[in-house]
Amino acid sequence: MILYLMAGLVLFLFFGTMFYAWVFGAPTVYTPYKAVVRMVSEVNLKNGQIVYDLGCGDGRILFEAVKKKNVLALGFEIFFPVFIWAKIKSYFRDKKGVAKINFGDFWYKDFHPANVIFCFLTPKSMRRVGEKFIGEAKKGACLVSYAFKVDGLPPQKVVRIKGLAPIYVYIKN
């Protein structure tokens, strides 16, 4: 009986969180490393800032951000196997211990503390992120999206890298 309960829990953690992530965020598709480096360099991070990565996947944006500056980097991942992989990677890639990988739904996180918010989500999710960014982010906060723009919100900058999707940079006024 306990074996069946454990198997059910494992299946839920895998398929349940995968389904939830796909419906309310995006499927697990990693941002190409070349785009990660460019996304982080485009925002001119400063020491002491707070960085969010919505649907952080394996944490590559967080690790790049803490490599460049002394920032507090918070990633949110709802797909349990990917979250575990990111936690394992953090032990090897984040020597300062300032990249925090959180298991959970970023829709319930307050955007106000963040200076910079990174994401690679679906167009449907980007509409909601845009509304949340406008409603909660502090003045001067930056939203950086790989591949998909926020409809109705003009980007401050669009960065194009040959062979990759565009990077959209938004600044809250």
C-alpha positions as a Markdown table, in Angstrom:
| # | Residue | x | y | z |
|---|---|---|---|---|
| 1 | Met | 0.0 | 0.0 | 0.0 |
| 2 | Ile | 2.7 | 2.5 | 0.9 |
| 3 | Leu | 4.6 | 1.6 | -2.3 |
| 4 | Tyr | 1.5 | 2.6 | -4.3 |
| 5 | Leu | 1.1 | 5.9 | -2.4 |
| 6 | Met | 4.8 | 6.7 | -3.0 |
| 7 | Ala | 4.4 | 5.8 | -6.7 |
| 8 | Gly | 1.3 | 8.1 | -6.9 |
| 9 | Leu | 3.2 | 10.9 | -5.2 |
| 10 | Val | 6.1 | 10.6 | -7.6 |
| 11 | Leu | 3.8 | 10.5 | -10.6 |
| 12 | Phe | 1.9 | 13.6 | -9.3 |
| 13 | Leu | 5.2 | 15.5 | -8.7 |
| 14 | Phe | 6.2 | 14.7 | -12.3 |
| 15 | Phe | 3.1 | 14.9 | -14.3 |
| 16 | Gly | 1.0 | 17.2 | -12.1 |
| 17 | Thr | 3.6 | 19.9 | -11.9 |
| 18 | Met | 4.5 | 19.4 | -15.6 |
| 19 | Phe | 0.9 | 19.9 | -16.6 |
| 20 | Tyr | 0.5 | 23.0 | -14.3 |
| 21 | Ala | 3.7 | 24.5 | -15.7 |
| 22 | Trp | 2.6 | 24.0 | -19.3 |
| 23 | Val | -0.9 | 25.5 | -18.7 |
| 24 | Phe | 0.0 | 28.4 | -16.5 |
| 25 | Gly | 3.5 | 29.3 | -17.6 |
| 26 | Ala | 5.4 | 27.5 | -20.3 |
| 27 | Pro | 6.7 | 24.1 | -21.2 |
| 28 | Thr | 10.3 | 23.5 | -20.2 |
| 29 | Val | 12.4 | 25.0 | -23.0 |
| 30 | Tyr | 15.8 | 26.4 | -22.0 |
| 31 | Thr | 16.9 | 29.8 | -23.1 |
| 32 | Pro | 20.0 | 29.4 | -25.4 |
| 33 | Tyr | 23.2 | 30.3 | -23.5 |
| 34 | Lys | 24.1 | 33.0 | -26.0 |
| 35 | Ala | 20.8 | 34.7 | -25.3 |
| 36 | Val | 21.2 | 34.4 | -21.5 |
| 37 | Val | 24.5 | 36.2 | -21.6 |
| 38 | Arg | 23.1 | 39.0 | -23.8 |
| 39 | Met | 19.9 | 39.3 | -21.6 |
| 40 | Val | 22.0 | 39.7 | -18.5 |
| 41 | Ser | 24.4 | 42.2 | -20.1 |
| 42 | Glu | 21.5 | 44.3 | -21.6 |
| 43 | Val | 20.1 | 45.3 | -18.2 |
| 44 | Asn | 23.3 | 46.8 | -16.6 |
| 45 | Leu | 22.9 | 45.0 | -13.3 |
| 46 | Lys | 24.2 | 46.7 | -10.2 |
| 47 | Asn | 25.5 | 45.3 | -6.9 |
| 48 | Gly | 22.7 | 44.7 | -4.4 |
| 49 | Gln | 19.9 | 44.5 | -6.8 |
| 50 | Ile | 17.2 | 41.8 | -6.7 |
| 51 | Val | 16.7 | 39.7 | -9.8 |
| 52 | Tyr | 13.8 | 37.4 | -10.5 |
| 53 | Asp | 13.6 | 34.6 | -13.1 |
| 54 | Leu | 10.1 | 33.4 | -13.7 |
| 55 | Gly | 10.1 | 29.7 | -14.6 |
| 56 | Cys | 13.8 | 29.6 | -14.0 |
| 57 | Gly | 14.3 | 26.1 | -15.5 |
| 58 | Asp | 17.9 | 25.0 | -14.7 |
| 59 | Gly | 18.8 | 28.4 | -13.3 |
| 60 | Arg | 21.1 | 29.5 | -16.1 |
| 61 | Ile | 20.0 | 33.1 | -16.0 |
| 62 | Leu | 20.4 | 33.3 | -12.2 |
| 63 | Phe | 23.9 | 31.8 | -12.4 |
| 64 | Glu | 24.9 | 34.3 | -15.1 |
| 65 | Ala | 23.5 | 37.2 | -13.1 |
| 66 | Val | 25.4 | 36.3 | -9.9 |
| 67 | Lys | 28.6 | 35.7 | -11.9 |
| 68 | Lys | 28.4 | 39.3 | -13.3 |
| 69 | Lys | 27.4 | 41.2 | -10.2 |
| 70 | Asn | 26.7 | 40.8 | -6.5 |
| 71 | Val | 22.9 | 40.5 | -6.8 |
| 72 | Leu | 20.3 | 38.4 | -5.0 |
| 73 | Ala | 18.9 | 36.2 | -7.7 |
| 74 | Leu | 15.6 | 34.4 | -7.0 |
| 75 | Gly | 14.3 | 31.8 | -9.4 |
| 76 | Phe | 10.8 | 30.3 | -9.4 |
| 77 | Glu | 10.2 | 26.9 | -10.9 |
| 78 | Ile | 7.0 | 24.8 | -10.6 |
| 79 | Phe | 8.0 | 21.6 | -12.6 |
| 80 | Phe | 9.4 | 19.5 | -9.9 |
| 81 | Pro | 12.1 | 17.5 | -11.8 |
| 82 | Val | 13.5 | 20.7 | -13.3 |
| 83 | Phe | 13.5 | 22.4 | -9.9 |
| 84 | Ile | 15.5 | 19.5 | -8.4 |
| 85 | Trp | 18.0 | 19.7 | -11.3 |
| 86 | Ala | 18.4 | 23.5 | -10.8 |
| 87 | Lys | 18.9 | 22.9 | -7.0 |
| 88 | Ile | 21.7 | 20.4 | -7.8 |
| 89 | Lys | 23.3 | 22.7 | -10.3 |
| 90 | Ser | 23.2 | 25.6 | -7.8 |
| 91 | Tyr | 25.6 | 23.7 | -5.5 |
| 92 | Phe | 28.2 | 23.7 | -8.3 |
| 93 | Arg | 27.5 | 27.0 | -10.1 |
| 94 | Asp | 26.7 | 29.4 | -7.3 |
| 95 | Lys | 29.7 | 29.6 | -5.1 |
| 96 | Lys | 28.5 | 32.7 | -3.3 |
| 97 | Gly | 25.1 | 31.1 | -2.4 |
| 98 | Val | 23.1 | 34.1 | -3.7 |
| 99 | Ala | 21.1 | 32.3 | -6.4 |
| 100 | Lys | 18.0 | 30.9 | -4.7 |
| 101 | Ile | 15.9 | 28.4 | -6.6 |
| 102 | Asn | 12.4 | 28.2 | -5.2 |
| 103 | Phe | 9.8 | 25.5 | -5.9 |
| 104 | Gly | 6.6 | 27.3 | -6.5 |
| 105 | Asp | 4.3 | 29.3 | -8.7 |
| 106 | Phe | 5.6 | 32.8 | -9.6 |
| 107 | Trp | 2.1 | 34.1 | -10.1 |
| 108 | Tyr | 1.8 | 34.3 | -6.3 |
| 109 | Lys | 5.1 | 36.2 | -5.9 |
| 110 | Asp | 5.1 | 40.0 | -5.4 |
| 111 | Phe | 7.0 | 41.7 | -8.3 |
| 112 | His | 7.7 | 44.9 | -6.2 |
| 113 | Pro | 11.0 | 43.8 | -4.6 |
| 114 | Ala | 12.6 | 42.9 | -8.0 |
| 115 | Asn | 14.8 | 45.4 | -9.8 |
| 116 | Val | 15.0 | 43.0 | -12.9 |
| 117 | Ile | 12.6 | 40.3 | -13.9 |
| 118 | Phe | 13.7 | 37.7 | -16.6 |
| 119 | Cys | 11.4 | 35.3 | -18.4 |
| 120 | Phe | 10.9 | 33.0 | -21.3 |
| 121 | Leu | 7.2 | 32.2 | -21.3 |
| 122 | Thr | 4.4 | 31.7 | -23.8 |
| 123 | Pro | 2.5 | 34.7 | -25.4 |
| 124 | Lys | -0.5 | 33.9 | -23.3 |
| 125 | Ser | 1.5 | 34.0 | -20.1 |
| 126 | Met | 3.3 | 37.2 | -21.2 |
| 127 | Arg | 0.0 | 39.1 | -21.2 |
| 128 | Arg | -0.5 | 38.2 | -17.6 |
| 129 | Val | 3.2 | 39.0 | -16.8 |
| 130 | Gly | 2.8 | 42.4 | -18.4 |
| 131 | Glu | -0.3 | 43.2 | -16.3 |
| 132 | Lys | 1.5 | 42.0 | -13.1 |
| 133 | Phe | 4.6 | 44.0 | -14.0 |
| 134 | Ile | 2.6 | 47.2 | -14.6 |
| 135 | Gly | 0.5 | 46.7 | -11.4 |
| 136 | Glu | 3.2 | 45.5 | -9.0 |
| 137 | Ala | 6.8 | 46.4 | -10.1 |
| 138 | Lys | 8.4 | 49.5 | -8.7 |
| 139 | Lys | 9.3 | 52.5 | -10.9 |
| 140 | Gly | 12.5 | 51.8 | -12.8 |
| 141 | Ala | 12.1 | 48.0 | -12.7 |
| 142 | Cys | 13.1 | 46.1 | -15.8 |
| 143 | Leu | 11.4 | 43.2 | -17.5 |
| 144 | Val | 13.4 | 41.2 | -19.9 |
| 145 | Ser | 11.6 | 38.6 | -22.1 |
| 146 | Tyr | 13.2 | 36.1 | -24.5 |
| 147 | Ala | 11.2 | 35.4 | -27.7 |
| 148 | Phe | 7.8 | 36.8 | -26.8 |
| 149 | Lys | 6.8 | 40.4 | -26.2 |
| 150 | Val | 4.1 | 41.9 | -24.0 |
| 151 | Asp | 1.2 | 42.9 | -26.2 |
| 152 | Gly | 0.2 | 46.5 | -25.6 |
| 153 | Leu | 3.4 | 47.4 | -23.8 |
| 154 | Pro | 6.0 | 49.0 | -26.0 |
| 155 | Pro | 9.5 | 47.7 | -25.3 |
| 156 | Gln | 12.3 | 50.1 | -24.4 |
| 157 | Lys | 14.6 | 48.0 | -26.5 |
| 158 | Val | 14.5 | 45.0 | -28.8 |
| 159 | Val | 17.8 | 43.1 | -29.1 |
| 160 | Arg | 18.3 | 40.8 | -32.0 |
| 161 | Ile | 21.0 | 38.1 | -32.2 |
| 162 | Lys | 21.5 | 36.3 | -35.4 |
| 163 | Gly | 19.9 | 32.8 | -35.4 |
| 164 | Leu | 18.0 | 33.5 | -32.1 |
| 165 | Ala | 14.6 | 34.9 | -31.1 |
| 166 | Pro | 14.5 | 38.6 | -30.1 |
| 167 | Ile | 15.0 | 39.9 | -26.6 |
| 168 | Tyr | 12.4 | 42.4 | -25.4 |
| 169 | Val | 13.4 | 44.9 | -22.6 |
| 170 | Tyr | 10.8 | 46.9 | -20.7 |
| 171 | Ile | 11.3 | 49.6 | -18.1 |
| 172 | Lys | 8.5 | 50.6 | -15.7 |
| 173 | Asn | 8.0 | 54.4 | -15.7 |
